[in-house]
Amino acid sequence: MRCVLCLLLLLFAAQALTADDPPLTLRLELVYRLKPVAGKQHFITRDDFEFEKRRAEIESPSFLAVATNIWPAGLVAIFAVEKTNRIELRRRPARGVENSSEPLFYALPPEDEPEAAKIAGRWECLGVRETGTKEFFGWDLSIEGENIAGRFDQFTDFRFARIVDGTFRSNQFELRIEYIMDAYVVNGTWHDGKLKGDWTRVDESENGTWEATRPRIVLPAATNLVALYEWRRADNARRYLLEGERLGSEWERGPRPLCLVWNPP
């Protein structure tokens, strides 16, 4: 859980990122692998408020990734999802807790998912009702394959809205949204780094248009990259290793990498 100060800094930073401001430059941070406890493999970054408390549990620096309070455009979010007997690293938050989930770190999508970079990250949105009324809000979006998850800006009244489902394929964008007792469908198209389209309340009682842009971000250089893979055991235990690292014969590596991270120094 982020501290109140961190949340306030996030709000101020999000407000500061306008088209007239210089782009935000991201830096790489070490992601540390902790010693397994009760079969669970945890990871931690220096941004975690428990970092100093858990320093003695560090097994080794594992890799470099981006750790920030702003969802960077072009990088996929990686979440640590806790299960009964394991920790899973996922590209999307656990279902039902999207609005309260914070990514552990951000990384590049695998090479076979070039479309992911078009959608992943923070979007600043303008919605217009058919009456001409305007609403300003933000989206934090994660994507895996064609499937989108995410949340609305948690510092506005739209924090009560929930992104139920979403897809992105062939530059066509769709979200299904619940807002208190209402439900909406949002359709649009990606073009030249922007999203634009229309929205409709499912009972067709209101509709309008919308458009979205992303704050400018300078990503770390895409050099010295290495794939991060999930390994599974018969008891559903999970481990996460870089390409080239191996576990015993009782473990099986997933067919595709979770993401691309940076090799540690």
C-alpha positions as CSV (number, residue, x, y, z in Angstrom):
1,M,0.0,0.0,0.0
2,R,1.4,3.4,-1.0
3,C,1.8,6.1,1.7
4,V,-0.4,9.2,1.6
5,L,2.6,11.3,0.6
6,C,3.2,9.1,-2.4
7,L,-0.4,9.4,-3.5
8,L,-0.2,13.2,-3.2
9,L,3.0,13.2,-5.3
10,L,1.3,11.1,-7.9
11,L,-1.6,13.5,-8.1
12,F,0.6,16.5,-8.5
13,A,2.8,14.8,-11.0
14,A,-0.2,13.7,-13.1
15,Q,-1.5,17.3,-13.1
16,A,1.9,18.6,-14.1
17,L,2.3,16.4,-17.2
18,T,0.7,18.5,-19.9
19,A,1.5,18.8,-23.6
20,D,3.5,22.0,-22.9
21,D,5.8,20.4,-20.3
22,P,9.0,18.6,-21.0
23,P,8.7,14.8,-21.2
24,L,9.2,12.8,-18.0
25,T,12.5,10.8,-18.2
26,L,12.3,7.4,-16.5
27,R,15.2,5.6,-14.9
28,L,15.8,2.0,-14.2
29,E,15.7,0.5,-10.7
30,L,16.9,-2.8,-9.4
31,V,14.2,-5.4,-8.6
32,Y,15.3,-7.7,-5.8
33,R,14.3,-11.3,-5.4
34,L,13.5,-12.2,-1.8
35,K,14.3,-15.6,-0.2
36,P,11.2,-17.9,-0.6
37,V,8.9,-18.0,2.5
38,A,6.4,-20.9,2.8
39,G,7.1,-21.6,-0.9
40,K,6.2,-18.0,-2.0
41,Q,8.7,-16.0,-4.1
42,H,8.4,-12.3,-3.5
43,F,10.1,-9.4,-5.3
44,I,10.7,-5.9,-4.0
45,T,12.0,-2.5,-5.2
46,R,13.4,0.4,-3.2
47,D,10.1,2.2,-3.7
48,D,8.4,-0.3,-1.4
49,F,7.8,1.2,2.0
50,E,8.9,-2.1,3.6
51,F,12.2,-2.2,1.7
52,E,14.5,-1.4,4.7
53,K,12.5,-3.7,6.9
54,R,13.0,-6.6,4.5
55,R,16.5,-5.9,3.4
56,A,17.8,-9.0,5.2
57,E,15.4,-11.2,3.2
58,I,17.0,-10.2,-0.1
59,E,18.3,-13.2,-2.0
60,S,19.9,-11.2,-4.9
61,P,19.3,-8.3,-7.3
62,S,17.4,-10.0,-10.1
63,F,17.0,-7.4,-12.9
64,L,16.4,-3.8,-13.8
65,A,12.9,-2.3,-14.5
66,V,11.0,0.9,-14.2
67,A,9.5,1.7,-10.8
68,T,7.3,4.8,-10.7
69,N,4.0,6.1,-9.4
70,I,2.9,7.1,-12.9
71,W,1.9,4.4,-15.4
72,P,4.4,5.1,-18.2
73,A,3.2,5.1,-21.8
74,G,4.6,2.2,-23.8
75,L,5.6,0.0,-20.8
76,V,3.5,-2.9,-19.6
77,A,2.6,-3.1,-15.9
78,I,3.6,-6.1,-13.9
79,F,1.5,-6.9,-10.8
80,A,2.3,-9.3,-7.9
81,V,-0.9,-11.2,-7.3
82,E,-1.0,-13.3,-4.1
83,K,-2.6,-16.7,-4.1
84,T,-3.1,-19.2,-1.4
85,N,0.3,-20.9,-1.8
86,R,2.1,-18.7,-4.3
87,I,2.9,-15.3,-5.7
88,E,2.1,-14.8,-9.4
89,L,3.5,-12.0,-11.5
90,R,0.8,-10.9,-14.0
91,R,0.4,-8.4,-16.7
92,R,-3.1,-7.5,-15.4
93,P,-4.3,-7.0,-11.9
94,A,-6.5,-9.5,-10.1
95,R,-10.1,-9.3,-11.2
96,G,-12.3,-7.2,-8.9
97,V,-9.4,-5.2,-7.3
98,E,-8.3,-3.3,-10.4
99,N,-8.9,0.1,-8.7
100,S,-6.8,-0.6,-5.7
101,S,-3.9,-2.5,-7.4
102,E,-0.5,-0.9,-7.9
103,P,2.0,-2.5,-10.3
104,L,5.2,-3.9,-8.8
105,F,7.2,-2.6,-11.8
106,Y,7.0,-1.7,-15.5
107,A,8.8,-3.4,-18.4
108,L,8.8,-3.7,-22.1
109,P,6.3,-6.1,-23.7
110,P,7.6,-9.3,-25.4
111,E,8.8,-8.9,-29.0
112,D,5.8,-10.7,-30.3
113,E,3.4,-8.1,-28.8
114,P,4.2,-4.9,-30.7
115,E,0.6,-3.6,-30.2
116,A,0.9,-3.6,-26.4
117,A,3.1,-0.5,-26.3
118,K,0.3,1.4,-28.2
119,I,-2.2,1.0,-25.3
120,A,-0.3,0.4,-22.0
121,G,0.1,3.2,-19.6
122,R,-1.6,6.5,-18.6
123,W,-4.2,8.2,-20.7
124,E,-5.6,11.7,-20.2
125,C,-9.2,11.7,-21.5
126,L,-11.9,14.1,-22.5
127,G,-15.5,12.9,-22.7
128,V,-18.3,14.9,-24.3
129,R,-22.0,14.3,-23.8
130,E,-24.4,14.9,-26.6
131,T,-25.6,18.0,-24.7
132,G,-22.0,19.4,-25.0
133,T,-21.1,18.8,-21.3
134,K,-17.4,17.9,-20.9
135,E,-15.8,15.5,-18.5
136,F,-12.1,15.2,-17.9
137,F,-10.6,12.0,-16.4
138,G,-7.7,9.6,-16.7
139,W,-7.2,5.9,-17.4
140,D,-4.3,3.7,-16.3
141,L,-4.4,0.7,-18.7
142,S,-2.6,-2.6,-18.7
143,I,-2.8,-5.1,-21.6
144,E,-1.9,-8.8,-22.2
145,G,-2.4,-10.1,-25.7
146,E,-5.6,-8.4,-26.8
147,N,-7.1,-8.1,-23.4
148,I,-7.2,-4.7,-21.5
149,A,-7.6,-4.1,-17.8
150,G,-7.1,-1.0,-15.7
151,R,-8.7,1.7,-13.7
152,F,-10.0,5.3,-13.8
153,D,-8.1,8.1,-12.2
154,Q,-8.4,7.4,-8.4
155,F,-8.4,11.2,-7.5
156,T,-11.7,12.1,-9.2
157,D,-15.4,11.0,-8.9
158,F,-14.6,8.5,-11.6
159,R,-12.8,6.4,-9.0
160,F,-16.2,4.7,-8.5
161,A,-16.1,3.5,-12.1
162,R,-14.8,0.1,-12.9
163,I,-13.3,-1.2,-16.2
164,V,-15.0,-4.6,-16.5
165,D,-13.5,-5.7,-19.7
166,G,-11.6,-4.4,-22.7
167,T,-9.9,-5.4,-26.0
168,F,-7.5,-3.9,-28.5
169,R,-7.0,-5.5,-31.8
170,S,-6.1,-4.1,-35.3
171,N,-6.1,-0.5,-33.8
172,Q,-9.7,-1.0,-32.6
173,F,-10.3,-0.2,-29.0
174,E,-13.3,-1.2,-26.7
175,L,-14.0,-0.9,-23.0
176,R,-17.0,-2.1,-21.0
177,I,-17.4,0.1,-17.9
178,E,-19.6,0.0,-14.8
179,Y,-20.2,3.3,-12.9
180,I,-22.3,2.8,-9.7
181,M,-25.6,1.5,-11.1
182,D,-24.9,2.3,-14.8
183,A,-23.0,0.5,-17.6
184,Y,-21.3,1.9,-20.7
185,V,-19.6,0.7,-23.8
186,V,-16.7,2.8,-25.1
187,N,-15.5,2.2,-28.7
188,G,-12.6,3.9,-30.5
189,T,-9.6,3.8,-32.8
190,W,-5.9,4.2,-32.2
191,H,-4.2,6.5,-34.7
192,D,-0.8,8.2,-34.4
193,G,-0.5,7.8,-30.7
194,K,-4.0,9.0,-29.9
195,L,-7.4,7.3,-29.1
196,K,-10.7,8.7,-30.3
197,G,-14.2,7.3,-30.5
198,D,-17.7,7.3,-29.0
199,W,-19.4,6.0,-25.9
200,T,-22.9,4.8,-25.2
201,R,-24.9,3.9,-22.0
202,V,-26.1,0.4,-22.5
203,D,-29.8,1.4,-22.1
204,E,-29.1,3.9,-24.9
205,S,-30.3,6.8,-22.7
206,E,-27.2,8.9,-23.4
207,N,-24.1,8.9,-25.5
208,G,-21.3,11.0,-26.7
209,T,-17.7,11.2,-28.0
210,W,-14.3,10.9,-26.3
211,E,-10.6,11.3,-27.1
212,A,-7.5,10.5,-25.2
213,T,-3.8,11.4,-25.3
214,R,-0.8,10.2,-23.3
215,P,1.8,12.3,-21.3
216,R,5.1,12.4,-23.0
217,I,7.6,9.9,-21.6
218,V,11.3,9.2,-22.3
219,L,11.8,5.5,-21.9
220,P,15.1,3.9,-21.0
221,A,17.1,2.7,-23.9
222,A,16.0,-0.7,-25.2
223,T,19.4,-2.2,-24.9
224,N,20.8,-5.0,-22.8
225,L,17.3,-6.5,-22.6
226,V,16.5,-10.0,-21.4
227,A,13.3,-12.0,-21.2
228,L,11.6,-12.7,-17.9
229,Y,10.0,-16.2,-17.8
230,E,7.6,-17.9,-15.4
231,W,8.5,-21.4,-14.1
232,R,5.8,-23.7,-12.7
233,R,6.0,-26.8,-10.6
234,A,3.3,-29.6,-10.2
235,D,2.1,-28.1,-6.9
236,N,1.4,-24.8,-8.8
237,A,4.4,-23.0,-7.2
238,R,5.9,-20.2,-9.3
239,R,9.4,-18.8,-9.8
240,Y,10.5,-16.1,-12.2
241,L,13.9,-16.2,-13.9
242,L,15.7,-14.5,-16.6
243,E,16.4,-16.2,-19.9
244,G,19.4,-18.4,-19.5
245,E,18.7,-19.1,-15.8
246,R,17.4,-22.6,-14.9
247,L,15.7,-24.6,-12.2
248,G,15.6,-28.3,-11.4
249,S,13.8,-30.9,-13.5
250,E,10.6,-30.7,-11.4
251,W,10.1,-27.2,-12.8
252,E,8.8,-26.3,-16.3
253,R,9.3,-22.9,-18.0
254,G,6.4,-21.2,-19.6
255,P,6.3,-21.1,-23.4
256,R,6.4,-17.3,-23.7
257,P,8.1,-14.6,-21.6
258,L,6.1,-12.4,-19.3
259,C,8.0,-9.3,-20.4
260,L,11.4,-7.9,-21.3
261,V,13.5,-6.4,-18.5
262,W,17.0,-5.0,-18.4
263,N,20.0,-7.0,-17.3
264,P,21.4,-6.0,-13.9
265,P,25.0,-4.5,-13.8
